């Protein structure tokens, strides 16, 4: 892929990310029905690993870190993975560094998968302290 195409895709991604951030900053998912509801929760009554993420993003964009984490603790892992992957992409594609992305290692992928599954199970246990994990 030519460098101009990569740059264009990167700019489009940044513009979309800023658009989503603007949208989530200005509209609280708890107050507006235009946000999609979790289909897994709607059908089963159980929380999925992503339940509460929209409200968490809204709170984090307003600087309410603890409120955001109360909606979904996994948002920390998501933020880390996205920032790490973006830095690795920039280093490898724009600074011509040979940076090995650890997220592309099967052990890392399996570890993240196990963390998500354990979180999914624990947040649906209706006994304290696991109820803290529910959105």
Buried (B, 14 or more C-beta within 10 A) or exposed (E): EEEEEEEEEBEEEEEEEEEEEEBBEEBBBEEEEEBEEBEBBEEEEEBBBBBBBBBBBBBBBEEBEEBBBBBBBBBBBBEEEEEEBBEBBEBBBEEEEEEEBEEEEEEEEEEBEEEBEEBBEBBBEEEEEEEEBBB
